[in-house]
Amino acid sequence: MSDKVKILWADDEIEHLKPQIMYLEQKGYEIIQVTNGYDAIDRCGTDKPDVVFLDESMPGIGGLDTLTKIKEVSSQVPVVMITKNEAEDIMEEAIGSQIADYLIKPVKPQQILLTLKRILDNKRLVSEKTNSDYQQEFSKLFSAIQMGLDYNEWTDIYKKLTYWELKVQGTEGREMVEVLNMQKTEANNEFVRFIEKNYEDWMYEETKERPTLSHTLFDDKIFPILDNTDIPTVLVIIDNLRFDQWKTIEPMVSEYFSMLDESMFYSILPTSTQYSRNAIFSGLTPAAMAKRLPDYWKNDTDDGGKNNFEHKFLEEHLKRKGKDIKFSYTKVTNNQSGKNLVDQAHNLLNNDLSVIVYNFVDMLSHARTEMEVLKELASDELAYRSLTRSWFDHSPLFEALKRIAGKEFNLLITTDHGTIRVQNPVKVIGDRSTTTNLRYKHGKNLNFDPKQVYSVRRPNDAGLPAPNVSSSFIFAKSYDFLVYPNNFNHYAKYYKDTFQHGGISIEECIIPFIQMKTK
């Protein structure tokens, strides 16, 4: 073997295994020998073995406890448990701890070789099959992207790209990942053209052919559920949750709830919390909010929190639509409010509609640009999904849902917008009143290359407020981000590869709406 497969073998009687070890070394494997669980855990961290052979019965720290610690150090490494004991409870515990296989002593060299080939070749075969399947799908996706898709077809394309991204991420070899990233870039470039061509038409109320948008979400999807049910409905809005992040946490939610519908809708522009989430609750475009409810709406340059009146927006919306229902609104922005949610979880079912706004993902993505530790934790898409899964698994939100999972109610999970990992800086010039967001700018005196951004000279045409006559908006496209010329190179480097939102991309604009029920 040119690159030797590395095996870590932990057994307190390792000297009795010389024949098996010599056999494997002759076959080209590299064997790291340790005699206790503590050394096995340490060597897993330093040597990064491809496979671990672990004796179930060792003095000090036993095999099962060692297995748990190894999985904390390296969750993906396959572990083969070797035991003298065939007791069912031990085997069940080992299998529940995600062992790849187990062997009963005494083990023959041929048994070990077959186990290795099954584990390692299975991974290779899965990778080859996945890559082969995606290669066949590549041409179909490429042709579809070039065909001038409608909003439903773009939703399908995004679902397919996400499916392949999640499949390919677990395979060997970077080539297919790079091909998929190129295809996502091409899709985003075409999607930007689609939005530029159609977005302002969607803002006219008489327009029939348009997707569900932030301000029509209640009319299109939520009110029909409320009107046709006699059981409570819990609406969870996890801010800044992309479709791929939803697919990452879906298996955990599905342990307690059954899927009724997994659909998508479009965030309005800017794809930012101030605009899109207020639009969800009010059922109005930002321009209409500014006109009809000026006491609640805040422009970018206004002082104060921009999402402090979501409860009022929802209250007015329900009243305007004649919905005489009992509702509650809970916003979780810190650990204490999360604990309160868990403690009060059962009270959610005393309402016709209970709304939970959970801000964690948005705080995470913003902090990503400010804290070096999070830059390391969320360095790419795979790490960002992994971090989301880890957060959700230990979150008060998941705990609260589990506490009420045995009751009968409708569970709706959605978001206000997605996010994208930006790559390409674009120069923009603005005055002091220009907004600071990296994916959109709003101001009076904006100078830019019109080919590099989507510009809205008349904000009302895009459903946006115009605080003064010369107000305009510009939006970053695809993987771009907007940077001022002052100290351009510093900020271009600083923000590259950070997760941002507010602009136009598939990941920001097309977002999940999930309907589930208790199992």
Buried (B, 14 or more C-beta within 10 A) or exposed (E): EEEEBBBBBBBBEBEEBEEBBEBBEEEEBBBBBBBBBBBBBEBBEEEEBBBBBBBBBBEEBBBBBBBBBBBEBBEEBBBBBBBEEEEEEBBEBBEEBEBBBBBBBEBEBEEBBEBBEEBBEEBEEBBBEBBEEBEEBBEEBBEBBEEEBEBEBBBEBBBBBBBBBBBBBEBEEEEBBEBBBEBBEBBBBBBBEBBBEBBBEBBEEEEEEBBBBBBBBBBBBBBEBBEEEEEBBBBBBBBBBBBBBBBBBBEBBEEBBEEEEBEBBBBBBBBBBBBBBBBBBBBBBBBBBBEEBEEBBBBBEEEEEBBEBBBBBBBBBBEEEEBEEEBBBBBBEEEEBBBBBBEEBEEBBEBBBBBBBBBBBBEBBBEBBEEEEBBEBBBEBBEBBBBBBEBBEEBBBBBBBBBBBEBEBBBBBBBBBBBBBBBEBBBBEBEEBBBEBBBBBBBBEBEBEEEBBBBBEEBBBBBBBBBEEEBBBBBBBBBBBBBBEEEEEEBBEBBBBBBBBBBBBBBBBBBBBBBBBBE
